[in-house]
Structures are given as structure tokens and as C-alpha cells.
Amino acid sequence: MLGTGLGHYIPIVAYLGFWVMIIASLVGKPLYGLYYVMPFIPYRTLRDKFVDYPLGGNLLTILLIAVIIGAVLQGKRPPKTKLYLIWLIFAVYLYFSMWVGFLMGNAPAPFWLGAVNFLTWKDYMALPLLFLAAGMVVEDRQAVKRIIIILGFSLFLVDRSALLESLTHSWAVFDENKRTAGPIEWGANQLAAFLAQFGMFYWGFGRVIKGKKVKLLCYALVALTIVTTLYTFSRGAYLALLVAVAALAFLKDRKLLLVLPVFLITWKTVVPTAVSERVEMTQSADGQLEASAEERVKLWEGAKESFYRDPLFGNGYATFQFGEHVDNLKDTHNWYVKVLVETGIFGGIIALLMLFEMIRTPFRLFRRARDPLYQGLGLGCLLAIISCLVSNCFGDRWTYIEINGLLWILIATTARANELAVAQESVVREVSSVPLQFSPSLESR
């Protein structure tokens, strides 16, 4: 760590910190447990080192459960949102969908951790668990502010780690082998999806929040994150950024409507040469799709045929990884296709309801709130979700807690902020409705 030789002790210190926070959460400080876990959610490379210690592989889940139990013991309740019910229905449906896959002979019986499909479902369920924990313990404006600050610190750590690794390579020309997954570990495209989401969050938040120093910090973080995203060489993330910026232009900053066309015309002169090479790799000189793009098209064609065979209920959740596909790929490289193939039309409907409610929650806060903190939270969260939706067109960026865990904390915070904004408006109305009272001495004058 910074040349001090202390880096060797970081995993054990962090591991012990988890146990301290588990105890603190159970005895009355569950919010502190949530604060502590946030920087570790995307930092998979560090959490992987916990497996050398007792229960290290399940430490994140244990802390989340401790936060929820601690919140229940204190009588805390989550904010009112349909997302909790939708998550519950989706979780139950996915579990029974795995049994459908088993009965169809597509996957093993999802009894326990020995079954890969059950393990996939268990890891996915960490997201609603995190959503519930955050919703229960974030209760006031101060907590909302701290969540945004800690999220910024977490993003900075990922930026720093990924960018330093990228800059150790020469990027005179694009080289697939030099791409980094950063601390998220799942791959460069997954890292890029994470960065695009939260870079856009702080762009939207900084556009609304008051105070020059805060704005400058937000924009500095956005600039760092966009540069880091460029060096992931993820075309899906590039598109996600452009779509989210376009949404920002329509929602808040119309000047961007002039900037975007200029950028789209001149982008080759702005971005590094390796980035332009990566973007233009989609097609070869003779107009043919390059290998990875052609590979995905063939994969989607096969997925379409599979969907037609079982359109209502699909082949069973987490079964695609067991099938034989193009180049032995285990993912559809499109989350929406994956949902339809594995869970059918019924699963797709539930997923659409969830996405609709996800978008509606921050949009309502952005339009309703008078407090710049809440309004910026709503706009930033909405842009992050838009970026997430675009990124998932190019692969599964949805089911990984490393990519979306912090996003679900933001959504829970946004749901709570909606209630706080309503309460704030009620106080303002009550104060404004009280008639002015004049003292007799003043009236006599």
C-alpha cells in the first residue's frame, strides 16, 4: 500500500472489520454495517482473499443478514415500494423455474450448493437482500448524503485500481489481451458496465446539486470514470454512456443536444487511437462482422430457436450454461434474451414490471423533490439505470452484485428519499398555511 509494505495486511484487517460490523449491526448500529460493506461490494479481488479465513466466502451475505436483523430489532421498516413484492415474486418464480429445468432434463436438481444452478440463484438473491437491507436502515437526509459520499469513494477506488492497471500497457494500437477486469474481476466489459453506470450517476447528481465545490468534485469523478471506461475498450459501455448522456440532455441539460452531434462527428479526433480502432472493429474492411460480433449473432439465433420451443416458461432458470452453444459460450451475451430463453414470457413480464418500477422510482423523485440533494439523487439514479439497461443488451450485467449491488443501494435510497420528500413538502405546506400573527404593540404602532 503506497510502498509502505502494509498491503499484505489489508485482507485480514478488512476481514476482521466485517466481524466487528456484524456485531455492531446486531447490537444497534445496522446503518454502519451498510456503510462498511459498500466499498467491498465491487472489490471482488479483495473479497476473494477472505476465503482463506473462516466463513470468508460468505462474509458479505452474513453482514447483510446482520444488518437486516439489527434493523428489525430496532423496529425499522423499508420504504413503501412495489419493488419488494416484485423481487419476492421473481425470486420464488426463478426457484421453481430451476425445477422446470430439472424436469426437462436441462439442469441438475436445485437442492443445495452442490448444484451450480442453485448456486447461481443464491448469488443472484444477494441483490434483493442488499436492496432490503439498504431500504430498512437509510431513514433520513443525513444517511442519504452519506450513501452518496461513500458511493463516490467506492467508485474512486475502482477507477484508481483499473486505470493504473490499464496505463501499465502501451495503447498505441488496440490489443485484446491487455484489457483489464479491474477489482471487479469478472471481465473488462463487466467493469465498463459498472463504470458507465456510476459515472452517469455523478454526472446527473452534479448537474443538480448546489455548491461549487461539490459540483467540481462530482465532475472530476465523472471525468476520471469516463477516462477509465475508455480504457476498458467496451463498445457496449460506450453506447451506454452516449444513451445516458442523451437522456440527461432531454431531462435537464439541453445544451448537450448541441454537443452530442458535434462529438459523434468528430469523435475520432478526440478519443485515443486504440479506442477508435476498437469501435471500428465491429465490421471488417469488406463489411463482414468481426469475430466476436458474428459470434453473438449466431448465439442469439440459437437462443431464438430455443425460446420458440418453450415460450411460456422457458428452459429453466440458470440452464443456458449447461447447453452446447457457439464456441462453448455459457451466456447469451444479452440479458433480455437470457431471461426469455430461461424463464419464458412469464419471467419476461415479471422482469419488465421490475424495470418499469425501477425507472419510475427515481423519475418521480427527480420531478417531485424540491431539495437539490433528493432531486440530484433522482436524476443520477435514473441515468445510472438507463446506462445499466443499455449495457445489458451486450451481456449479463444484471445478476452480478459486483456490478449492480451499489445500484440497488441507490434505488433503495431513492425509494426512501421519495418518502422524505413528501414529508418535507407537507411541513412546508403546513408552515405556509399558518396565518401571520402580529403582536399588539406592533399593531398599535
N, C-alpha and C positions, 0 to 999 in steps of 0.2 A: 504494500500500500504506500504509493508515493515514495518508494525507495527506502522505507523505514524498516522493512522486514516483518511488519506486523500483519501482512496479508494472510499469512498462514493461520492466524488465529481468528480470522473473521468468521468462518463457518461455525466453529464451536461457540463463539460469543453470540452469534445470531441464533443458533440452536437453543442455547440456554435462555436467550431473550424470549423465545417463543414460550417456554415453560413459565417464565415469570409472568408473561402476559396472559397465559391461560389461567393462572391462579388469580391475577388481578381482575380478569373478566368475570370470574365466578364469584368474587367477593365484593363486587360493586362497581368496577370500572370497565364495563364491556366496550365503551367507546374507545378507550385507549388500546384495547386489543385490535380493533379495526384499524386505527391509525398505524399501529405497528406492522400489521400484515401487508399493508398496501404496497410498499416498495419491493416486497419479496414476491408479489404475485407475478409480475413479468420476468423476474430474475430467476429463471428456471435453472440456469447453470449453477447458481449458488445453492438453491434448494436441493439440487441433486446430491450435493455433498452431505446433506443431513442423513442420508441413508446409512452412513457409517455409524450412526448413533441410534439408541433405542427409539422405536416408533418414528424415526426421522422421515420416512416416506409418507407418513400420514399426518405430519405435524400441522400442515396448513388446515386440513379438514378438522382436526381436533380443536384448533384455536377458533375456527368459525363456529363450531358447535358450542364451545365455551362462551363465546360472545352472545349467541342466541339464548343459552341457558341463563347467563347472567342478566340479560335484558328481561327475560320472562320473570325471573326472581324479583326484579325491581318494578314489575308491573308495566313495562314498556310495551307498546303496540306499534305495528308497522303502519305506514300511511295508507289511506284508502286508495287502492288502485286495482283495476281488473287484472293486472299482470300477475298477481299472486295466484289467482284462481286459474288463469290460463296456463301458468307454469305447472300447477298441480295436475291439471288435466293432461298436459303434454307429457309430463313425467310418467304418469300412470299408463298413458297410451303407448309410449315408447317401450315401457317394460313388457306390456302384453304383445307389442309388435315383435319383440325378440322371440316370444314363444311362437308367434306365427312363422317366423323364420325357421325356428327349430322344427315345427311340424311339417314345413315344406321341404325339410332336408337341406336348408341353406346355411345353417349355423348350429353350434352346439347348444345344449340346454343352458339357459342363463341362470344357473343356480347360485354360483358364488364366484370369487375372484379367479378361480382356475379357468373360467370361461372368458375368452377375450372379448366377446360381445358384452358380457355383463360388466367387465372392467371398463369398457368404453362408455357404457351407460353411467356407471358410478362416477367416472371422471367428469362426465358432462353435467351431472347433477350438482357438482360443486358450484356451478354458476347460479342456479336459483338459491342455493344455500347462502352464497355470498350476498345475493340480492336481498334476501330476507334479513340477514344479519345487519347489513347497512341500513335498511329501512327501519329497523327497530331502534337503533342507537343514535342515528342522526336526528336530532329533535329541535334544534334551534339554529339561529342565524350564525352563531359563532362556530358551531360544528360544521355548517355548510362551508364557511370560509376556510376552515382548517382542512377539510377534504380537498378543496381546490388547490390549496398550497401544497399539501402532501402529494397530490397527483402530479403537480408540476415538478416537484423534487424527484419523484419516481421516473417521470419522463426524461428528465435531465440525465439521470444515471444511465438509462438505456441509451440515450443519444451519445453520451460520452464513451461508453464501452464500445458501441457499434462503430462510431465514426473513427475512433482511434485504431480499431482493427482494420477498417477499410483503408485508411490512409497509410497503412504499412505496405500496401501494394502499389505498384505503378499502374496507372489507369490511362496510359497513352492510347490504348485500344481496349475494347471490352474483352474480358476473359471470364467465362462462366465459373471456372474453378476458384476464382478469387473472391467470389461473393461470400458475405458473412451472414450468419444467422444471429449474431449478437448474443446477448444474455438470454434471449427467449428460447433459443436452441432448436426450434422446430424447422427453421429454414429461412432463407433471405426473403422470400415472398411473405411469409408469416410476420417476420419482423417489420417489413414495409407496411403491411396492413395495420399493425399496431401503431406505427409512427404516423401514418396518414390520419388515422382517427383522432389522435390526441393533439397532433399539430393543428388540425382544424378546430378542435375544441378551444384551444387557447387563442386562435385567430378570432373566432366568434366572440369569445369572452372578452378579449382585449378590445374589440370594436365597441363594446357597450359600456364596460366598466369605467368609472370615473377615476381621476388621479393620473398624472403624467408618469410617475414612477412605476405604478402598477402596469400601465399600458406598455411602457418601454420594456419591462421585464417579460410581459406576455409576448410581445413582438420579437424580442431577442430569442425567446424559447422557440417560437414558431420558425424563425429563420434557421436556427440550429437544427430543428427537427426536419425541415424541408431539405436542407443540405444532406443530412444523414439519410433521408429517404431516397434522394437522388442516387446515392452510392450503394443502395440495395439493388438497383437495376431491376426493379419490379414494374413492369408495364401496367399491371393491374392497379398498383398503388398510385402510379402517375395519373391514371384515369380517375381514380377515386378522388384525388386531390382536385383535379380540374372540375369534376361534377360538384364537389362540395363548395369550391370557390364560386361556381356559377350560382349555386343555391344561396350563398352569402350575398352575392350581388343582387339577387331578386328580393331577398328578405330584408337587407339592411344597407348595403353599400352599393348604390347604383353606379358609382364611378368605375367599379370593376367590370361593368358591362362594356366599357371602352377599352379597358386594359386587356381583357381576355382575348379579343380578336387580334390585337397587336402582338400578344405573346404567341398565339397559335401560328401567326405568320412568320415571326422572327425567332422561334424557339431554338433553332439550330445554332444561332449565333450567341445564345445565352447560356445553354447548358454545356457541360463538359462533353468532349468528343466521344468518350466511351458511352455516355448516356444516349446520345443521338444514334450511335451505332446499335445499341441495344433496342431502341424503339423501332428502327428501320429493319431489324431482323425478322419482323413478323412475316415479310414476304421476301423471297429471293429476287434476283435481278430479272428472272424470266417470269415473275408473277406467281410462282408457286409458294405455298405456305412453308415456312421453315419448320424444322423437325418437331419442336415442342407444340407449336400451334396446330400442325396437322395431327399430331398425336391426340390432342384434346378433342378435335373434331371427330375423329374416329371413336374416341371414348364416349362422346355424347350420343353418337349414332347408335352404339351398342346399348347405352343406357336407355335410349328411347324405345328400342325393341323390348328391353326388359320391362319397362313401365307398361307397355301395351299388354303384356302377358298378365299382369296383376295390377290393374289401375286403381282399384278401390283401397286396398290395404297394403299394397307393395310386397316386396320380398322379405320384409322383416328388418327392423332397425339394426344397424351395425353389421349387416350381412354382405355388403358390397366388397368388403375387404377379404372375404373368403372366396370370391369368384375368380375366374380367369378372364383377364382383360388385356387390352393392348399394352404391350411391353411390361406385363406383370404389374401394372399400376393398381393400387389399392384404394384409390379415391377417385371420385367422378370429376374432380377439378372444377366443380361448380356446386355450391351448397344447395341451391334450389333444386337442381337436378337430383342431387343425392336424397333430398327429402322426399321427392316424388317417387323415386325408384324404390327406396327402402320403406317408406311409410304410406305411400299411396296418396290418393286425393284427400282422404280424411286427415292424414298427417299434414298435408299441404295447407288445408283450411285452417287447422289449429296454428300452424306457423304464420300464416298470413294475418290471423287475428292478433297474434303476439306482435308482429312487426307494426301493424296499424296502431296498436296501443302504445308501443314504444315511441313512435313518431308523434302521436297525439299528446303524450305527456309533456315533453319539453316544449312543443309548439304552443300549447296552452299557457305554459309558464312564461314564455317569451312574449306572448301577446297580452297577458293579463298583468304581469308584475310591474309595479312602479319602482321598486327598489332595483338599482342597477346591478347589484350582486345577483339577484334572482333572475333578472332579465338576461344578463350575460350568461348565467348558468344554463338557462333555457335555450338560448341561441347556440351556444357552444356545444351542448349535448346533442341538439338536433343535427348540427353539422357533422359531429362525430358518428352519429347513427347513419346518416346519408353516406359517409365515406365507408362505413362498415358494410352497408348494403351493396355498394358497388364492388368492393373487394371480394365479396363472397360469390360474385359471378365468375371468379377465376380460381376458386378453390375453397376448401372448407376453412374459413377464418372465423367460424362461429362457435365451434364446440370446444375451443381451447381456452382455458382460464387464463393462460399467459397473455392471450391477445385481447380477450373480451371481459376478463374479470373486473378490471378497473372501470370499464364502460358500464357494467351493471351496478357498480357502486355509484356512478354518476346518475344513472337512471333512478335508483332508489333515492338519492339525494334530491333529484328533481321532483320526484313524487312528493317528498316531504316539503320541499320548497313551495309547491303549489298550495299546500295547506297553510303554510306560514304566510304566503302572500295574501290569501283570503282573509286570514286573521288580521293581518296588517291593514287591509282595506277596511275591515269592519271597525277597527279602532279609529281610523281616520274619519270614517263616516259619523261615528258616534261623537267625536270631538267637534266636527264641523256642524253637527246638528244642535249642539248646546248653545242657547242664546247667550249673548254677551251680557254680563252683569256690571252695572256701574254703581259705585259707592255713593251714598247720599251726599258726601262732601264734594265729590266731583260734579254731581248733578247740580248742586246749588251754585257752583261756580259758573 
